[in-house]
Amino acid sequence: MNILKKIYCRIFQKCFHVAIPLLPYREPELIRGFTGVPGVLAEKKISRVMLVTDPGVYGLGLTEPLEDLLKAAGIFVSVYKDTVANPTSANVEEARRQYLQDQCQGLIAFGGGSSMDCAKGIGARLARPGKSLAKMEGILKVMRRLPLLIAIPTTAGTGSETTLAAVITDADTHHKYAINDFFLIPDYAVLEPEITAGLPPQLTATTGMDALTHAVEAYIGRSTTRQTRDAAVLAICLIFENLERAYGDGKDLDARACMLKASYLAGTAFTKSYVGYVHAVAHSLGGRYGIAHGLANAVLLPIVLREYGASVYGKLARLARLTGISSAASDKEAAESFIEHIQKMNDDMKIPGTLQGIRKEDIPTLAAYADHEANPLYPVPVLWNASELERIYHLVQEEQKRDRTGNQTDSGKAA
């Protein structure tokens, strides 16, 4: 990246960092279980609500207990169940029309990050009916209050129940972009470990590594606060202690509860301190190929941390010592142990080291999307432009068989 762009990016990031105490960040109010939801809606005088979910969650019957409670309380429920893995602008528009047709007064997002992103997108379009989602890409482009939004996560990973971000894929161009606005933070959240108990092991693994990515990227960035650092460290500790337990035994409700707490804490951390190039690259891959966000983050995290090199040794070493991963005196050695621990978690949970389907000819365009998303917003340890980001895509390509240190093995093909 040229020096003038670097200066611009760092000044932009510094201004946001200085402004953090002045900005209207908030956390959703927590509701204790499904039984508390009807009372909240009654208090807000809401008698008709849209429940936004996906076919998998709906097909498993996970929404039925809540639907029954709401109907028993005399609250009409309009269910939108067609959210796709990377929610599209078409999803949002279809659901918005249903919301208006059924005269709904509030939204309940029930599912993983996709359902919550879709619900936030619906709310944004309802708040700004004359403005397309594409024109809300970026920072503070909504700027109007959404209808009441209650978020109920069924995965412990995205942290979307506490964040100001919604990630949407354009249905026509397949460009995946983020909308960031304080009005997108849900009003309420329900953390209910029982509904995560049936999550398949691989989804448990990748969504958990998504939460880890949030916490690590928030911690190593240049816009941290004491609060976000503390939240990130606690989230990382909880994930290291509980993710593989939840992966091995999905019915371990204590581990599930700890993972929901970790996801929530990681969400509060990156909402203020932002993420980094892991997310920017993952979003581009999700938009172009439909690669699940948690999987992309899990695979990319150790790769990007290695590429950051010495710029993150100090912070990763502190994390390694705080979490008990390493007591090495050398920052480099401790940092490498931390990255190796993440890689071993991926290996133990059968998360692949590369991603299938990335076409070499697409890489310049994908890198340009990642550059556009990340710079100047993300306060990353090292600034890379689109050309420099291309290396990350080559490292993660399925045909690039690499060992844990990132070196190409004899069986790998040339980039």
C-alpha positions in Angstrom: 0.0 0.0 0.0 1.4 3.4 -0.9 2.3 5.8 1.9 -0.4 8.4 1.2 -3.2 5.7 1.5 -1.6 4.3 4.6 -1.6 7.8 6.2 -5.2 8.3 5.2 -6.3 4.9 6.7 -4.5 5.4 10.0 -5.9 8.9 10.4 -9.4 7.6 9.7 -9.0 4.8 12.2 -7.5 7.1 14.8 -10.5 9.4 14.6 -12.9 6.6 15.1 -10.8 5.3 18.0 -10.8 8.7 19.7 -14.6 9.0 19.1 -15.5 5.6 20.7 -16.5 7.1 24.1 -18.7 9.6 22.4 -20.6 7.2 20.1 -24.0 5.7 21.0 -22.8 2.1 21.5 -25.2 0.0 23.5 -25.8 -3.6 24.4 -29.1 -5.4 23.9 -31.1 -6.1 27.0 -31.1 -9.8 27.9 -34.4 -11.7 28.2 -34.4 -14.8 30.4 -35.6 -17.6 28.1 -38.5 -17.7 25.6 -41.1 -17.2 28.4 -40.0 -13.6 28.8 -40.6 -12.6 25.1 -44.4 -12.3 25.2 -44.2 -9.9 28.2 -41.7 -7.7 26.4 -43.9 -7.5 23.3 -47.0 -6.8 25.4 -45.1 -4.0 27.2 -44.2 -2.5 23.8 -47.9 -2.9 22.7 -46.9 -5.2 19.8 -49.6 -7.7 18.8 -48.2 -8.7 15.4 -44.6 -9.8 14.9 -42.5 -11.3 12.1 -40.2 -14.2 13.0 -37.3 -14.4 10.6 -35.5 -17.8 10.4 -34.1 -20.3 7.9 -35.3 -23.6 6.5 -33.0 -25.7 8.6 -34.0 -24.1 12.0 -37.7 -24.1 11.0 -37.5 -27.7 9.8 -36.1 -28.9 13.1 -39.1 -27.3 14.9 -36.9 -25.1 17.0 -39.2 -22.1 16.6 -42.3 -24.0 17.7 -42.1 -23.4 21.5 -41.7 -19.7 21.0 -44.5 -19.6 18.4 -46.8 -21.5 20.8 -46.0 -19.1 23.6 -46.7 -16.0 21.4 -49.9 -17.4 20.1 -51.1 -18.3 23.6 -50.5 -14.7 24.5 -52.6 -13.5 21.6 -49.7 -12.3 19.5 -49.9 -13.0 15.7 -46.8 -14.5 14.2 -45.8 -14.1 10.6 -43.0 -16.6 9.9 -40.4 -15.9 7.2 -38.4 -19.1 6.9 -36.5 -18.7 3.6 -33.3 -17.0 4.7 -30.3 -18.4 2.9 -26.9 -19.1 4.3 -25.5 -15.7 3.0 -28.7 -13.6 3.1 -29.4 -11.7 -0.1 -31.1 -8.5 -1.0 -33.9 -10.6 -2.5 -34.5 -12.3 0.9 -34.8 -8.9 2.5 -37.2 -7.5 -0.1 -39.4 -10.6 0.0 -39.6 -10.6 3.8 -40.2 -6.8 3.9 -43.2 -7.3 1.6 -44.6 -10.0 3.8 -44.0 -7.9 6.9 -46.0 -5.0 5.4 -48.8 -7.3 4.1 -49.2 -9.0 7.5 -49.2 -5.6 9.2 -46.4 -6.6 11.6 -45.0 -4.2 14.3 -41.7 -5.8 15.2 -39.1 -8.4 14.3 -37.7 -11.6 16.0 -34.5 -12.9 14.4 -34.3 -16.6 15.2 -31.3 -18.6 14.0 -27.6 -18.0 13.2 -26.0 -14.9 11.9 -27.8 -15.2 8.5 -31.2 -14.9 10.0 -30.1 -12.0 12.2 -28.5 -10.2 9.3 -31.7 -10.7 7.2 -33.8 -9.3 10.0 -31.5 -6.3 10.4 -31.8 -5.7 6.6 -35.6 -5.9 6.8 -35.6 -3.4 9.6 -33.2 -1.1 7.8 -35.5 -1.1 4.7 -38.6 -0.5 6.8 -36.8 2.4 8.5 -35.6 3.8 5.1 -38.2 2.7 2.5 -36.8 5.0 -0.1 -33.2 3.8 0.2 -31.8 0.6 -1.2 -29.7 -1.7 0.8 -26.8 -1.1 -1.5 -26.9 2.6 -0.7 -26.7 1.7 3.0 -23.3 -0.1 2.6 -20.7 1.3 4.9 -21.0 3.3 8.1 -24.0 5.2 9.5 -26.1 5.1 6.3 -29.4 4.0 8.1 -29.6 6.7 10.8 -33.3 5.9 11.7 -34.8 3.8 14.3 -35.8 0.3 13.3 -38.9 -1.6 14.4 -38.4 -3.5 17.7 -35.8 -6.2 17.1 -35.3 -9.3 19.3 -32.4 -11.6 18.5 -32.4 -15.3 19.4 -29.2 -17.0 18.3 -29.2 -20.7 17.7 -25.5 -20.9 17.1 -22.7 -19.6 19.3 -20.6 -17.8 16.8 -21.7 -14.7 15.0 -22.4 -12.5 17.9 -24.9 -10.7 15.7 -27.3 -10.5 18.6 -25.1 -7.7 20.0 -23.5 -6.1 16.9 -24.3 -3.0 14.8 -23.5 -4.9 11.5 -25.6 -6.7 8.9 -23.9 -8.5 6.1 -25.9 -8.8 2.9 -25.2 -10.3 -0.5 -26.5 -8.5 -3.6 -28.8 -10.9 -5.4 -27.6 -9.7 -8.8 -23.9 -9.0 -8.5 -23.1 -11.4 -5.7 -21.1 -8.7 -4.0 -21.2 -9.2 -0.2 -21.1 -6.0 1.9 -21.6 -4.8 5.4 -24.1 -2.2 6.7 -22.9 -0.7 10.0 -25.2 1.5 12.0 -26.0 1.9 15.7 -29.7 1.4 15.0 -29.0 -2.1 13.8 -28.1 -3.3 17.4 -31.0 -5.5 18.5 -33.1 -4.1 21.3 -33.2 -7.5 23.1 -31.4 -10.8 23.0 -32.3 -14.3 24.3 -29.4 -16.6 25.1 -31.0 -20.1 25.4 -28.5 -23.0 25.4 -31.1 -25.7 24.9 -31.8 -24.6 21.4 -28.1 -24.9 20.4 -27.9 -28.5 21.8 -29.0 -30.0 18.4 -26.4 -28.1 16.4 -24.4 -30.6 14.3 -20.7 -31.0 15.3 -19.3 -29.3 12.2 -21.5 -26.3 12.6 -20.7 -26.1 16.3 -17.0 -26.1 15.3 -17.1 -23.5 12.5 -19.5 -21.1 14.3 -17.3 -21.4 17.4 -14.2 -20.5 15.4 -16.1 -17.6 14.0 -16.6 -16.3 17.5 -12.9 -16.9 18.2 -12.0 -14.9 15.0 -14.2 -12.0 16.3 -12.4 -11.9 19.6 -8.9 -12.3 18.2 -9.3 -9.7 15.5 -10.8 -7.3 17.9 -7.9 -7.8 20.4 -5.1 -7.4 17.9 -6.5 -4.4 16.1 -5.4 -0.8 16.8 -8.7 0.5 18.2 -9.1 -1.4 21.4 -10.3 -0.2 24.7 -9.9 -1.7 28.2 -13.5 -3.0 27.9 -13.1 -4.6 24.5 -9.8 -6.1 25.5 -11.3 -7.6 28.6 -14.3 -8.9 26.7 -12.1 -10.4 24.0 -9.8 -12.2 26.5 -12.7 -13.7 28.4 -14.3 -14.8 25.1 -11.1 -16.5 24.0 -10.7 -18.3 27.3 -14.3 -19.5 27.2 -13.9 -20.8 23.6 -10.6 -22.6 24.4 -12.2 -24.3 27.4 -15.6 -25.1 25.9 -15.7 -25.3 22.1 -14.2 -28.8 21.8 -16.4 -29.9 24.7 -19.5 -28.7 22.8 -18.2 -30.3 19.6 -17.7 -33.6 21.3 -20.9 -33.6 23.2 -23.7 -31.5 21.8 -25.9 -32.1 24.9 -23.3 -30.5 27.3 -25.5 -27.5 28.2 -22.8 -26.0 30.4 -20.4 -25.9 27.5 -23.2 -24.6 25.2 -24.1 -21.8 27.7 -20.4 -20.8 27.9 -20.1 -20.7 24.1 -23.2 -18.5 23.9 -21.6 -16.2 26.5 -18.3 -16.2 24.5 -20.1 -15.4 21.3 -21.9 -12.5 23.0 -18.7 -11.1 24.5 -16.8 -11.4 21.2 -19.7 -9.5 19.6 -19.4 -6.7 22.1 -15.7 -6.5 21.5 -15.7 -6.3 17.7 -18.7 -4.0 17.6 -16.4 -1.3 19.1 -13.0 -2.4 18.0 -13.9 -3.9 14.6 -12.4 -6.9 12.9 -9.7 -7.3 10.2 -8.6 -8.9 7.0 -9.9 -12.4 8.0 -13.4 -11.0 7.8 -12.9 -8.9 4.7 -11.5 -11.9 2.7 -14.2 -14.3 4.2 -17.0 -11.9 3.1 -15.7 -11.8 -0.5 -15.6 -15.6 -0.6 -19.1 -15.9 0.8 -20.5 -13.5 -1.7 -18.8 -15.1 -4.7 -19.0 -18.8 -3.9 -21.5 -19.1 -1.0 -18.8 -20.4 1.3 -20.2 -20.4 4.9 -18.8 -17.5 6.9 -17.8 -19.5 9.9 -15.9 -22.0 7.8 -14.1 -19.3 5.9 -13.1 -17.5 9.1 -11.9 -20.8 10.7 -9.7 -21.6 7.7 -8.4 -18.1 7.2 -7.6 -17.2 10.9 -4.3 -19.0 11.3 -3.2 -18.1 7.8 -3.8 -14.4 8.2 -2.2 -14.4 11.7 0.9 -15.9 10.2 1.0 -13.4 7.4 0.8 -10.5 9.9 4.1 -11.7 11.2 6.0 -9.6 13.8 3.3 -6.9 13.9 1.1 -9.2 16.1 3.8 -11.1 18.1 3.3 -8.9 21.2 -0.4 -9.1 21.3 -0.7 -12.7 20.4 2.0 -13.5 23.0 -0.1 -11.7 25.7 -3.1 -13.8 24.7 -1.0 -17.0 24.8 0.1 -16.2 28.3 -3.3 -15.0 29.6 -4.9 -18.2 28.3 -2.2 -20.5 29.5 -1.2 -21.6 26.0 2.4 -20.6 26.4 4.7 -19.3 29.1 7.6 -18.7 26.7 9.7 -15.6 27.4 10.0 -14.9 23.6 7.0 -13.0 22.2 7.6 -14.7 18.8 7.6 -18.2 20.3 4.5 -17.5 22.5 2.7 -16.0 19.5 3.5 -19.0 17.3 2.3 -21.3 20.0 -1.0 -19.4 20.1 -1.4 -19.7 16.3 -0.5 -23.4 16.5 -3.2 -23.9 19.1 -5.8 -22.4 16.8 -4.5 -24.6 14.0 -4.7 -27.7 16.2 -8.3 -26.9 17.2 -9.2 -26.7 13.5 -7.4 -30.1 12.9 -9.0 -31.8 15.9 -12.5 -30.6 14.8 -11.9 -31.7 11.2 -12.0 -28.2 9.8 -10.0 -28.2 6.5 -6.9 -26.2 5.9 -8.0 -24.8 2.5 -11.2 -23.9 0.8 -12.6 -25.5 -2.4 -13.7 -23.7 -5.5 -11.7 -20.5 -5.5 -10.8 -19.7 -9.1 -7.5 -18.1 -9.9 -9.1 -15.7 -12.4 -11.5 -14.4 -9.7 -8.8 -13.5 -7.2 -8.0 -9.9 -8.3 -11.8 -9.0 -8.1 -12.2 -10.8 -4.7 -9.1 -8.9 -3.4 -10.5 -5.6 -4.6 -13.7 -6.3 -2.7 -11.8 -7.1 0.5 -9.7 -4.0 0.1 -12.8 -1.9 -0.4 -14.4 -3.4 2.8 -11.4 -3.2 5.0 -9.6 0.0 4.1 -9.8 2.4 5.8 -12.4 1.1 8.3 -10.7 -1.9 9.9 -7.8 -1.0 12.2 -5.6 -3.9 11.2 -2.1 -4.5 12.5 -0.6 -4.2 9.0 -2.2 -2.4 6.0 -2.4 -4.3 2.8 -3.8 -3.2 -0.6 -5.7 -5.3 -3.0 -2.5 -6.6 -4.7 -1.1 -7.6 -1.3 -4.3 -9.3 -0.3 -4.2 -11.6 -3.3 -1.6 -13.6 -1.5 -4.2 -14.7 1.1 -6.5 -16.1 -1.5 -3.6 -18.1 -3.1 -2.7 -19.5 0.3 -6.3 -20.6 1.0 -7.0 -22.1 -2.4 -7.9 -25.8 -2.2 -5.0 -26.9 -4.4 -2.5 -25.1 -2.2 -1.7 -28.0 0.1 0.3 -26.5 3.0 1.7 -27.6 6.3 0.8 -25.9 9.6 3.5 -23.3 9.1 2.1 -22.1 5.9 4.8 -23.7 3.7 3.7 -25.4 0.5 4.2 -29.1 0.7 5.6 -31.3 -2.1 2.1 -32.4 -3.1 0.9 -28.8 -3.7 0.6 -27.1 -7.0 2.2 -23.8 -7.9 0.1 -20.7 -7.2 
